[in-house]
Amino acid sequence: MKTNWNSGINYGFSTIKSMTWILGLWPLQRNNVVYTIQWFIMFTAASLTMINVLVEAFKSCDADRDGLEILRLAESTMHGWLNIIFPRIYMKKIAVNINSAIDDWASTLKKESRVVMMAYARTGRLVALSHLVVGAVGGILWFISVFLSNKQKAATIGNSTETAWNFVLPSTCLYKGVSYSTYKILFAMQIIQGSVVLISECACDSFFFSITMHLCGQLDLLRIQFTKISKKRYDGERHVLEPLVKRHCQLIALARNIEDAFNINILLRLLIISVVIAASGVGLLLSIKQQNYEEMIKMFVSMQFCLVQTFLYTYAGDTLQTQSESIVYTIYNSAWYEMSPIMVKDLIFVMTRMKTPLRISAGKFFYLTRNTMTDILRTTLTYISFLRVTINE
């Protein structure tokens, strides 16, 4: 594990390090046996949580929860489960990016460079803290509301009537007819399960965003270095481009690591989000028609949360592509006509390679850009229109 962990890297990644450490997903401790056991425990908890929700969804035992609410719970548990699996599989590649970020902060001495890096680190830190705080507040309010509104009730399960309780996760089929003392133990256990899902959702999304924004900061610094070259005249000094080209190759490798580690998870996440937004949109229309204001607020909040998560993915991907393309424009707008012919030829080769920008894809199907956000909204609106017409008929 790297020991040169300074205030800069701590500012950008301390929150994410704490969340991933709880889950056993901090990349720099991947070879620790105890840490691996810790991850296996979290994986087991997330797996049991997902199985619990899916069993209730297929058996439809919990009559108090509608299908849209169970769908949102299933989406959250499945996303948390995926966030525990994929980062563990690609932990070695992610560790390369973390070690590179540590080296970047340790080797940065110029004030100008630290200002640029701190701006991107501040954005990543703000997103991580906001994601965690909003998720924690929402989870606590959910736990409290379920517990306070809980009362013993009769539920029809199969051909018999059983005593059932309200749980954090739908569990009428699994825990039917339990006593109140047993219920309190199960309720506490489900709070732990829900907390694991919450942390896994926040940790993976925030980690992807922060490590991508750090890479954007390094591309911005590379662009500034090319700007400084264009302000000076070099007569046949080809070696001035060599460190910049090597640095760009390093950043390409780091972008590929992010792509390999997160592209499948992002694809599955966006597909599920599209379904949830469409279902929530239909639920919102129905609640407005029925003047059910409580359900209307729940549907609206659910849609906004999914849209914000989609925006975070697309914003990070679009910023990475924009910063990568900006280097080409910087070279093109430079005073290349004042440089030697040899230098101009080298710059042409550099521009040719940089014409293919660094981008993050969703499962190799499409790239994360600003257009991705509008495409998802367009698709979900089509789903909403189709479902609304089907329901009206």
Stockholm file with secondary structure:
# STOCKHOLM 1.0

chainA/1-393         MKTNWNSGINYGFSTIKSMTWILGLWPLQRNNVVYTIQWFIMFTAASLTMINVLVEAFKSCDADRDGLEILRLAESTMHGWLNIIFPRIYMKKIAVNINSAIDDWASTLKKESRVVMMAYARTGRLVALSHLVVGAVGGILWFISVFLSNKQKAATIGNSTETAWNFVLPSTCLYKGVSYSTYKILFAMQIIQGSVVLISECACDSFFFSITMHLCGQLDLLRIQFTKISKKRYDGERHVLEPLVKRHCQLIALARNIEDAFNINILLRLLIISVVIAASGVGLLLSIKQQNYEEMIKMFVSMQFCLVQTFLYTYAGDTLQTQSESIVYTIYNSAWYEMSPIMVKDLIFVMTRMKTPLRISAGKFFYLTRNTMTDILRTTLTYISFLRVTINE
#=GR chainA/1-393 SS CCCCCCHHHHHHHHHHHHHHHHHTCCGGGTTCHHHHHHHHHHHHHHHHHHHHHHHHHHHTCCTTSCHHHHHHHHHHHHHHHHHHHHHHHTHHHHHHHHHHHHHHHHHCCCHHHHHHHHHHHHHHHHHHHHHHHHHHHHHHHHHHHHHHTCCCEEEEETTEEEEECCCSSCCTTTTTTCCHHHHHHHHHHHHHHHHHHHHHHHHHHHHHHHHHHHHHHHHHHHHHHHHHHHTSCCSSCGGGTHHHHHHHHHHHHHHHHHHHHHHHHHHHHHHHHHHHHHHHHHHHHHHHHHTCHHHHHHHHHHHHHHHHHHHHHHHHHHHHHHHHHHHHHHHHTSCGGGSCHHHHHHHHHHHHHHTSCCCCEETTTEECSHHHHHHHHHHHHHHHHHHHHHHHC
#=GC SS_cons         CCCCCCHHHHHHHHHHHHHHHHHTCCGGGTTCHHHHHHHHHHHHHHHHHHHHHHHHHHHTCCTTSCHHHHHHHHHHHHHHHHHHHHHHHTHHHHHHHHHHHHHHHHHCCCHHHHHHHHHHHHHHHHHHHHHHHHHHHHHHHHHHHHHHTCCCEEEEETTEEEEECCCSSCCTTTTTTCCHHHHHHHHHHHHHHHHHHHHHHHHHHHHHHHHHHHHHHHHHHHHHHHHHHHTSCCSSCGGGTHHHHHHHHHHHHHHHHHHHHHHHHHHHHHHHHHHHHHHHHHHHHHHHHHTCHHHHHHHHHHHHHHHHHHHHHHHHHHHHHHHHHHHHHHHHTSCGGGSCHHHHHHHHHHHHHHTSCCCCEETTTEECSHHHHHHHHHHHHHHHHHHHHHHHC
//
